[in-house]
Amino acid sequence: MERIKLASNVFFATLFTAAFLFTLSSGLKEKQTCINDKSCDSGSQCGTCTGNVSVPPRCIRVQPHSPVRKVRGLPFNRYSWLTTHNAFARMGHKSDTGSVLLAPVNQQDSITAQLNNGVRGLMLDMYEFENDIWLCHSFHGKCYNYTAFQPAINVLKEVEEFLEANPTEIITIFIEDYVTSQSGLTKIFKASGLGKFWFPVARMPSNGSNWPTLDSMIQQNQRLVVFTSKSSKEASEGIAYIWRYVVENQYGTDGMKNGSCPSRAESAAMNSKTRSLVLLNHFPDTPDFIEACKQNSAPLITMMNTCHDAAGKRWPNFIAVDFYKRSDGGGAPAAVDFANGHLVCGCNNIDSCRAKMTFGDCDPRESSPAPAPTTSVSSASNSASASAAAKEGGEGYKKSFANSDCEQIELEWLVTTALIELNKCMELDEALQCMQLSRVISTSLLPHRKPHGENGD
């Protein structure tokens, strides 16, 4: 009889706990403690920067907010786009040659997944290999079986399918070009079906003036912008030579030093106004999955501010990173939102922008004009909101903040831990411990549950 009663207690405790967790965690915001990806807001995933199992996972942004859903009709150079460095070099990918792949990897997911997550700039290294054009890392300047990922046409077809399915989206491809065959790139782009989306060089401004508007590019279905690192290809194949139109900072570890934003050797000076587009590289010489979490957080915002000053007070149009989904909260997507806010409407975040607003007419509660260099986007935003709300609401604000942030997170973590321990004791058939845990859950934790939405959650 006692075991039946125990089982009943455990069942109801588990049931109520599960219901509690679902209610509490559904639609969790950035940096809130989470259970799994489904518990986080759309555009976020549940994860952690550390390998410490005692540190609870939190919701991490993996998607920027679409700027064109806020304000359309601006020139192409008035927007910022999340860009993936070596977009093709995916973790877990095997070489299509059948060989063991010994090349470094820079991203976590496929091109299609990247595009679905809001990536709009792809950096691709193209080489001649096996009488075809492959995406590859080189060894002494050559592509080998063990450094070759896949034929380039595979990835280009993924891009074609995405553009076909999303008629208002624009994608930019940056080619590190080692293709020597005559019209090799032209042939592969046509074979992939991307020729019909081609944005012609003739429409690109060469004097630093504004690009055509997004509306114009969409209406004419010229939604694929392609740059090559080979200057001769502009005349021979009609593919834009990148450094005639883009300035960029030094790539690799040398371009990540605090307080410095040197130009890439091939690029015009960062402050040259004869180029309309600005590319921010923020990734080390050797990709590091663990360190990317830190690199894509506060240091990215710091470098963006540094390069803004170096580029003649211009915000980046492309923000290129390794492992774009890795950060301690907002990461590269939040950096893109920040850049778009300034480019589109002169505010700190694209969410503050609205159609037909006066440039710079931002919510007065926004911090101004940029976050402190050592602060992440989310913490800067929270700090600004906290300061304004504290002045307006006094103690009421402090109480609301404590309840909605700290207490909710602590309570969620406690209940999660209790549920895990309850499952363990049930598996081990430890009756006394199960009974004690069920009592704790039903009498101590659940009564403190707040209805979803209370205190502004």
Steps between C-alpha positions, in 0.01 A plus 500: 500500500783734591671435165177577314469826693865579425454428132195725497692782669789463257265493202317818597819677604656417165185600314472836675873562466489431128203733462681762707814477292306526176317808622810661642735428214274548200632790294798575724703807412870543430725388788214347701559148633349238270430129475526447123479693173120487498484689828673805348351776288496456125845571358680372810647172619574356843871467574798602705849636437658284767555129540404527865188288559421701814441811288142497369448547126348827382319624191747620234408698189572327169293724269519875440178693456416569137561870429281502189199400706549827687598741224516428128601712207845611618820452295677166539786671685260617771460151641722253689510124441620206707784331308662161556874459449575178309128430497557161334741365767245329720558291811434131442523532123686224316692570184302415189819340368452218750823593674545586864458876536795663677404862438384740773129575533342842553123448530254264666229450241420479129469791259123453493482512880718811505273675251191399694660656808543835329854472365514708181873506425699188413880484474603213271849379400488360145775287345564297186486136605424172321405682179238696689467791742500402866462669836826431671766602749844499343827345605794689348252669266347178366181307562538134602262213577543558871434878478216495245146527636266475201443623143404867506189438293341315794508811717401730214193286440405542866522876450289475184230302679490755781471799265230321302301432816557849648435759227577805718837383636843612377821299545862607459778252418867584558728269299861440599581417142755238394314400182722525192290337227353734241150617604508234772295701748251615237433141398445373851266785595294440186494124562369559852211710374623817671556693178141624502557676835827670403552862604706657217825685553363785290256589781769510771621849599875536456533845658369437849145613427186315605411161360160433344220455751398157623159553341665558163719191535200290598271633227760423234578165664868592522536352846842335489805722553829323425853622567829337398855550627633485140499844338514361145165322540308829494591563137509138385195359681307795634569406863569799723851538639427536870748775589357740242180511702581386854742605774583242763716465807782248535371146534635252755659547839682819399164660429363423847737706714331740741494862395621434146319453170764475225394471138552175315802528272298470177234744617489877476538674836211438736408869491494518120164641393551385140362161603139479616513172692682412823591143596594415858708183540499361853653154514845360593760336279400157632129439566426417863155370592548571872657845467239604242251526784705780652613653171142533374383672818628827654828508297298506177312810611828657611657438160191624318525832684875522433455431130207742483741778592774368269254482209413869517206456738341227287339186637575165333277371222633148551607343830700181436562247777580136568235288675234771475271312742753514784487779762405569860169656401436731205818433305544576132122526437471774764803677351324500162183638661709776658667590169166495319348729759765762429500451123124491452369756748785629719400304810676236708290209374302415189201431725481875567463579130165556331388609157507874424659592834742792523858374499627493858154549654557212742330389818645728773561195716766380258862535606688752288660485261684167532560245775816513708776305323518231769126440515294264290199623304250338731660624819534850359136500404397361837712759678338783307150368562582447866627855541195656337255278682669559834455874461136459404396222732732508802457209738218352296741450215760336724246254635369415154851448366596270786189289464501470123869434455695359794229314691343344193834371374599362840161333547508346155845355561393359838193330356699364207760354734229353722330336204827344385568364847143368523544306179828358629348375825209340313745311280692385808176413683603703806158544662595731787698742284223509240243581763714781642559652157133484405412680822759771434366554149133503595527698824805725462563574134168487316322747733754766390410456134390822334251494214664546161507866412511639855757774562539559129640154413 
